[in-house]
Structures are given as C-alpha cells and as structure tokens.
C-alpha cells in the first residue's frame, strides 16, 4: 500500500467546470457538498483506504524560528495561502492508478446548483523510503 495526498485547491489549478466560489452557494448546496465528501471518506474507511482528511479554515499565518531563546516570528495571514488550499485527504491505496481513480471520483463533488464541480485535485505520493540525511522531512 502507498499513501497519497489528495489536495484541494481554491485556485492555482485550472478552473473547474462548475467554477462558482463556495461563498456564492446556498446553505443547501454547501451541505450537499460536505455530505458528498463525508460519504466518500466513509466509503474509503470501509475499504481501509482512508487515512485522514480535513477542510481548512481561511485563517492562517506564516511562522519561523527566530533564534535561540527568542519566540517564533509570525507574519500574515497571507491571502495567497488561505485562498490556495481548501483541504486535503490522505489515502492508502495499492497503486498510483487507484489514487488517480479516487481523485477523479472526489472531483465530482456537487457545487452550485447541485452540479458536479469537476475540480482539479493534486495527487501527491508520500515518500516511500527514508530520505537521505541532507533532506528535510516532517514526520
């Protein structure tokens, strides 16, 4: 099994077919979209392919180390960050082809007027082997 990140973008990818921003959807359309996402995750939980997923809030800030004994430095929020990433899902599947298949299904989540969004999703594999000591990684 291999883990993949399915990354939902607000912008930065080609425009989806049903390209109406969520702030222009009715509460019922938002509920239908969220239900689709929850049902999709529940189905993958049953097959053992779902690891985790979250929608992201629009707030955020950049943070960096500022030296020994000093508090971290923060700056932001930056619109380009909060507007870029809408949420993510981690899946654990048998192949890249299966990851692409699932991303295609997720792309059909309903949007404005209940029509599928056909949004572009980024599919990124997790590193399969330990990186060399010169690479930076999060665990």
Residue, then its C-alpha position, 0 to 999 in steps of 0.5 A: x500500500x502507498x499513501x497519497x495526498x489528495x489536495x484541494x485547491x481554491x485556485x492555482x489549478x485550472x478552473x473547474x467546470x462548475x467554477x462558482x466560489x463556495x461563498x456564492x452557494x446556498x446553505x443547501x448546496x454547501x451541505x450537499x457538498x460536505x455530505x458528498x465528501x463525508x460519504x466518500x471518506x466513509x466509503x474509503x474507511x470501509x475499504x481501509x483506504x482512508x487515512x485522514x482528511x480535513x477542510x481548512x479554515x481561511x485563517x492562517x499565518x506564516x511562522x519561523x524560528x527566530x533564534x535561540x531563546x527568542x519566540x517564533x516570528x509570525x507574519x500574515x495571514x497571507x491571502x495567497x495561502x488561505x485562498x490556495x488550499x481548501x483541504x486535503x485527504x490522505x489515502x492508502x491505496x495499492x497503486x498510483x492508478x487507484x489514487x488517480x481513480x479516487x481523485x477523479x471520483x472526489x472531483x465530482x463533488x456537487x457545487x452550485x446548483x447541485x452540479x458536479x464541480x469537476x475540480x482539479x485535485x493534486x495527487x501527491x505520493x508520500x515518500x516511500x523510503x527514508x530520505x537521505x540525511x541532507x533532506x528535510x522531512x516532517x514526520 
